[in-house]
Amino acid sequence: MKLGLFLSLLFLRQTHFKGNIKDKQASTIARYALEVYQLVQSSTLSRQRNGIDQSNHKSDSITAGYNHLEATSSGFIARRATSPEDMAPPNTQNPQKQNPPKRKATEEPPTTPVTSKRVKMNEEELGEMLDSQNKQCPIKIIPFPEKPAVIEEREGEIEFRVVNNDDTPQSTVILSGLKGIFQKQLPKMPKEYIARLVYDRNHLSIALVKASPLEVIGGITYRPFDERKFAEIVFCAISSDQQVKGYGAHLMCHLKDYVKASSNVMHFLTYADNYAIGYFKKQGFTKEITLEKSLWMGYIKDYEGGTIMQCTMLPRVRYLETGRMLLKQKEAVHAKYSPLANQM
């Protein structure tokens, strides 16, 4: 028994390191080794009965059995090696599924054409392409609508007037109308306080009025400090039934252009309540105060619960033209890129 196991292990060890067999072939070779072992055993018993030397018989039996086993297994391996499965390289990760060889870059052409990729164009090529498309399909420019305040001013329905208490009847009527709007739109302010500042000769007001009949619908009261180059916006309000028409923004643009053209003022300061912060932000005001405190501290009125905000004007900008310039820019951008948007 020990001799048979020794033969089987010896042959399996030699053939395994040679790389001639696989796991599937091991069982077949072991079966042949067992047959050789049985053959050797039967031969040994017959020789013992006939009185033959045991030592000589062992060497002959081992040699004959090993030759028989090697010849048998070699034939088996030769037959198995002709199949495509054994000819393929082994797959260590998944023996049952062989990985296909990787394709080289030069073996096959790309499935997608190179022309399908988006080509980068410079500004000249893009301009030529857009011009050719515009000739084929003329663009119909859709103008962006203007604010009602701009249209009404152009048609003469509303006017903007700068007034102060100069004892003229027309100025008195306009200031009285402003006082009433401020008292109605700013209920937390004392009425006497509003009246005193509106009629104060150190304060100026720009009023939004309807031409006929004369009716005040909004305005701004401010106090300029020419030597310190800033002005304080004291009151700003539009009548409640005239809001959401762009009157407030248009009124602020008039104020900026007038103050910049008539004085040395380049900055505005104001105290805004929580409801007015959003409006002032849209008009270019910010909570970051860049003016030195020595210029304005003690000169402007401090309101409890208000937030101080600042606006710095640009010298070369005409604020009444900003809306028109933005509309033209929007129209130009829309006209230039609408053909590209239609192709996507």
Summary of the structure (lengths in Angstrom):
residues: 344
radius of gyration: 50.8
end to end distance: 83.8
largest distance: 157.5
contacts: 849
relative contact order: 0.07
helix: 53%
strand: 13%
